[in-house]
Amino acid sequence: MRVVLADDERMVRTALRVIIDAEPGLTVVGEAATGAEALSAVRELRPDVVLMDVRMPQTDGIRATEQILATMDEPPRIVVVTTFENDSSVYDALRAGASGFLLKRAAPDELIQAVRLVASGDSLLFPAAVRALAAEHGRRERAAAPPPWAARLTGREAAVLRLMATGLTNAAIAARLGIGAATVKSHVAAVLAKTGARDRTQAVIAAYESGFVRPG
């Protein structure tokens, strides 16, 4: 699994590289100190995952995320790495297409788990702090009418989306609903198609902002 590190602090990149390269099956293939360098590195190296700092000079992580996702046919999964979990820029990066976020103070095993989960696309990297941030933005931006896609969801797909919003994995959703994991995977794919979301995180953001899922 190939990883690119984008952070303007060399010490942060070095620490991340040591942790990732020590893990079997993971390797850091490139580094970047700016958003522009991150875009170039991703285009050249074709990683599976990018760990993207939000605040970088020249081009920040939000803009770099937008550019990567808009200009590549098969873009990598992007994890936002940040110092503050309540930073509104984290939410902006998620809306731009990042698949999740991670605090810089996270333990090494949390970092490795985040990379593997996002790369697999099977599990939602969406901690409670970000869910709360999404819910707060949703309260401010929520439309009065239900979203058009809501009427296209089956009852089971709607239930799966609500459980996705709590951060449950496919396996956990399957256990909760008493159905097979393969069936859950099919429902998730249908939810993404009907909401127009690129991944689980984007689907959950859409659910919160539209009012389909409400805090609590």
Kinemage of the C-alpha trace (Angstrom):
@kinemage 1
@onewidth
@group {chain A} dominant
@subgroup {mainchain}
@vectorlist {calphas} color= white
{ca met a 1} P 0.000 0.000 0.000
{ca arg a 2} L 1.604 3.213 -1.212
{ca val a 3} L 1.379 6.432 0.837
{ca val a 4} L 2.302 10.054 0.122
{ca leu a 5} L 2.856 12.477 3.026
{ca ala a 6} L 1.950 16.159 2.584
{ca asp a 7} L 2.909 18.451 5.465
{ca asp a 8} L 4.945 21.633 5.607
{ca glu a 9} L 6.775 20.479 8.756
{ca arg a 10} L 9.680 18.165 8.023
{ca met a 11} L 9.633 16.682 11.524
{ca val a 12} L 5.996 15.689 11.126
{ca arg a 13} L 6.707 14.010 7.798
{ca thr a 14} L 9.701 12.188 9.275
{ca ala a 15} L 7.667 10.895 12.214
{ca leu a 16} L 4.872 9.706 9.936
{ca arg a 17} L 7.346 8.004 7.599
{ca val a 18} L 8.990 6.095 10.459
{ca ile a 19} L 5.615 4.820 11.690
{ca ile a 20} L 4.275 3.848 8.267
{ca asp a 21} L 7.459 2.282 6.876
{ca ala a 22} L 7.714 0.082 9.977
{ca glu a 23} L 4.342 -1.481 9.185
{ca pro a 24} L 4.337 -4.561 6.918
{ca gly a 25} L 2.592 -3.915 3.639
{ca leu a 26} L 2.808 -0.124 3.884
{ca thr a 27} L 5.420 2.160 2.365
{ca val a 28} L 5.890 5.904 1.991
{ca val a 29} L 6.648 6.578 -1.669
{ca gly a 30} L 6.844 10.382 -1.540
{ca glu a 31} L 6.641 13.570 0.489
{ca ala a 32} L 5.418 17.107 -0.141
{ca ala a 33} L 5.735 20.373 1.769
{ca thr a 34} L 2.997 22.293 -0.069
{ca gly a 35} L -0.332 21.527 -1.689
{ca ala a 36} L 1.186 22.101 -5.134
{ca glu a 37} L 3.968 19.612 -4.390
{ca ala a 38} L 1.360 17.146 -3.141
{ca leu a 39} L -0.541 17.370 -6.411
{ca ser a 40} L 2.637 16.755 -8.418
{ca ala a 41} L 3.698 13.850 -6.194
{ca val a 42} L 0.308 12.173 -6.440
{ca arg a 43} L 0.211 12.477 -10.221
{ca glu a 44} L 3.711 11.034 -10.552
{ca leu a 45} L 3.685 8.357 -7.846
{ca arg a 46} L 0.042 7.185 -7.928
{ca pro a 47} L -0.279 6.356 -4.217
{ca asp a 48} L -3.208 4.554 -2.623
{ca val a 49} L -3.495 7.021 0.269
{ca val a 50} L -2.418 10.611 0.894
{ca leu a 51} L -2.005 11.995 4.407
{ca met a 52} L -2.772 15.669 3.791
{ca asp a 53} L -2.091 18.539 6.196
{ca val a 54} L -4.855 21.143 6.044
{ca arg a 55} L -2.713 24.244 6.462
{ca met a 56} L 0.224 24.502 4.065
{ca pro a 57} L 1.785 27.436 2.188
{ca gln a 58} L 0.982 28.329 -1.429
{ca thr a 59} L -1.776 25.766 -1.946
{ca asp a 60} L -3.460 24.476 1.210
{ca gly a 61} L -4.684 20.951 1.804
{ca ile a 62} L -8.283 21.781 0.938
{ca arg a 63} L -7.442 23.140 -2.500
{ca ala a 64} L -4.950 20.333 -3.112
{ca thr a 65} L -7.636 17.769 -2.281
{ca glu a 66} L -10.051 19.401 -4.718
{ca gln a 67} L -7.437 19.451 -7.476
{ca ile a 68} L -6.386 15.831 -6.971
{ca leu a 69} L -9.949 14.551 -7.067
{ca ala a 70} L -10.933 16.748 -10.007
{ca thr a 71} L -7.979 15.967 -12.261
{ca met a 72} L -7.336 12.246 -11.750
{ca asp a 73} L -9.377 9.373 -13.139
{ca glu a 74} L -8.432 7.089 -10.239
{ca pro a 75} L -7.478 9.394 -7.363
{ca pro a 76} L -6.110 8.098 -4.071
{ca arg a 77} L -7.972 8.186 -0.797
{ca ile a 78} L -7.111 11.333 1.130
{ca val a 79} L -6.932 11.566 4.917
{ca val a 80} L -6.767 15.039 6.409
{ca val a 81} L -4.160 15.354 9.160
{ca thr a 82} L -4.763 18.226 11.561
{ca thr a 83} L -3.845 19.615 14.976
{ca phe a 84} L -7.328 20.670 16.051
{ca glu a 85} L -10.344 18.399 15.686
{ca asn a 86} L -12.803 21.321 15.785
{ca asp a 87} L -11.083 23.227 12.982
{ca ser a 88} L -13.708 24.229 10.421
{ca ser a 89} L -11.129 23.710 7.682
{ca val a 90} L -11.266 19.991 8.432
{ca tyr a 91} L -14.919 20.005 7.487
{ca asp a 92} L -14.142 22.005 4.364
{ca ala a 93} L -11.577 19.375 3.385
{ca leu a 94} L -14.106 16.590 3.920
{ca arg a 95} L -16.608 18.432 1.762
{ca ala a 96} L -13.875 18.800 -0.864
{ca gly a 97} L -13.631 15.033 -1.012
{ca ala a 98} L -11.281 13.842 1.731
{ca ser a 99} L -12.301 10.437 3.057
{ca gly a 100} L -11.601 11.126 6.712
{ca phe a 101} L -9.458 12.944 9.200
{ca leu a 102} L -6.786 12.150 11.764
{ca leu a 103} L -5.302 14.189 14.605
{ca lys a 104} L -1.546 14.716 14.599
{ca arg a 105} L -1.456 13.528 18.196
{ca ala a 106} L -2.991 10.173 17.223
{ca ala a 107} L -1.183 7.059 18.418
{ca pro a 108} L 0.832 5.079 15.850
{ca asp a 109} L -1.686 2.221 15.802
{ca glu a 110} L -4.503 4.702 15.150
{ca leu a 111} L -2.546 6.125 12.230
{ca ile a 112} L -1.983 2.703 10.698
{ca gln a 113} L -5.604 1.733 11.198
{ca ala a 114} L -6.753 4.952 9.542
{ca val a 115} L -4.589 4.336 6.478
{ca arg a 116} L -5.785 0.757 6.112
{ca leu a 117} L -9.466 1.570 6.674
{ca val a 118} L -9.555 4.417 4.196
{ca ala a 119} L -7.592 2.476 1.600
{ca ser a 120} L -10.009 -0.457 1.859
{ca gly a 121} L -13.045 1.780 1.395
{ca asp a 122} L -14.938 -0.639 3.613
{ca ser a 123} L -15.148 1.435 6.770
{ca leu a 124} L -16.033 5.010 7.596
{ca leu a 125} L -13.237 7.014 9.173
{ca phe a 126} L -15.535 9.570 10.746
{ca pro a 127} L -14.887 10.186 14.472
{ca ala a 128} L -17.503 11.679 16.775
{ca ala a 129} L -15.868 15.108 16.655
{ca val a 130} L -16.256 15.323 12.888
{ca arg a 131} L -19.794 13.970 13.007
{ca ala a 132} L -20.615 16.772 15.443
{ca leu a 133} L -18.954 19.317 13.157
{ca ala a 134} L -20.916 18.031 10.189
{ca ala a 135} L -24.107 18.214 12.220
{ca glu a 136} L -23.348 21.815 13.209
{ca his a 137} L -22.803 22.814 9.596
{ca gly a 138} L -25.935 20.938 8.679
{ca arg a 139} L -28.016 22.989 11.109
{ca arg a 140} L -26.827 26.163 9.422
{ca glu a 141} L -27.133 24.956 5.827
{ca arg a 142} L -29.983 22.455 5.932
{ca ala a 143} L -32.628 22.933 3.276
{ca ala a 144} L -36.284 23.096 4.289
{ca ala a 145} L -37.347 20.389 1.843
{ca pro a 146} L -36.059 16.787 1.936
{ca pro a 147} L -33.234 16.086 -0.521
{ca pro a 148} L -34.390 14.631 -3.869
{ca trp a 149} L -32.327 11.492 -3.342
{ca ala a 150} L -34.127 10.599 -0.100
{ca ala a 151} L -37.241 9.458 -1.957
{ca arg a 152} L -35.131 7.137 -4.112
{ca leu a 153} L -33.733 5.204 -1.152
{ca thr a 154} L -35.398 1.959 -0.168
{ca gly a 155} L -36.253 1.474 3.487
{ca arg a 156} L -33.242 -0.771 4.011
{ca glu a 157} L -30.903 1.660 2.207
{ca ala a 158} L -32.164 4.489 4.417
{ca ala a 159} L -31.468 2.388 7.513
{ca val a 160} L -27.965 1.602 6.260
{ca leu a 161} L -27.230 5.290 5.643
{ca arg a 162} L -28.354 6.217 9.162
{ca leu a 163} L -26.076 3.548 10.610
{ca met a 164} L -23.234 4.709 8.370
{ca ala a 165} L -23.681 8.145 9.951
{ca thr a 166} L -22.902 6.656 13.367
{ca gly a 167} L -19.555 5.412 12.057
{ca leu a 168} L -20.385 1.703 11.947
{ca thr a 169} L -18.453 -0.588 9.612
{ca asn a 170} L -20.182 -2.883 7.136
{ca ala a 171} L -19.733 -5.809 9.518
{ca ala a 172} L -21.276 -3.871 12.395
{ca ile a 173} L -24.186 -2.725 10.224
{ca ala a 174} L -24.763 -6.315 9.118
{ca ala a 175} L -24.877 -7.478 12.734
{ca arg a 176} L -27.231 -4.655 13.711
{ca leu a 177} L -29.669 -5.365 10.872
{ca gly a 178} L -29.302 -9.146 10.888
{ca ile a 179} L -28.205 -9.375 7.255
{ca gly a 180} L -25.058 -10.485 5.455
{ca ala a 181} L -22.008 -8.280 4.992
{ca ala a 182} L -22.246 -8.704 1.212
{ca thr a 183} L -25.817 -7.416 1.321
{ca val a 184} L -24.703 -4.393 3.331
{ca lys a 185} L -21.975 -3.718 0.775
{ca ser a 186} L -24.599 -3.724 -1.976
{ca his a 187} L -26.792 -1.329 0.002
{ca val a 188} L -23.840 1.004 0.605
{ca ala a 189} L -23.077 1.040 -3.116
{ca ala a 190} L -26.714 1.908 -3.837
{ca val a 191} L -26.640 4.700 -1.244
{ca leu a 192} L -23.522 6.200 -2.806
{ca ala a 193} L -25.039 6.042 -6.278
{ca lys a 194} L -28.342 7.606 -5.244
{ca thr a 195} L -26.817 10.368 -3.116
{ca gly a 196} L -24.139 11.089 -5.715
{ca ala a 197} L -21.451 10.628 -3.062
{ca arg a 198} L -17.915 9.545 -3.876
{ca asp a 199} L -17.532 7.573 -0.650
{ca arg a 200} L -19.083 6.919 2.747
{ca thr a 201} L -17.851 10.152 4.284
{ca gln a 202} L -19.429 12.230 1.515
{ca ala a 203} L -22.697 10.320 1.912
{ca val a 204} L -22.771 11.029 5.637
{ca ile a 205} L -22.061 14.716 5.094
{ca ala a 206} L -24.941 14.854 2.615
{ca ala a 207} L -27.181 13.094 5.117
{ca tyr a 208} L -26.379 15.568 7.900
{ca glu a 209} L -26.540 18.709 5.785
{ca ser a 210} L -29.863 17.758 4.217
{ca gly a 211} L -31.420 16.910 7.559
{ca phe a 212} L -31.916 13.269 6.560
{ca val a 213} L -29.833 12.392 9.627
{ca arg a 214} L -30.092 14.658 12.664
{ca pro a 215} L -27.753 15.037 15.654
{ca gly a 216} L -28.461 12.474 18.340
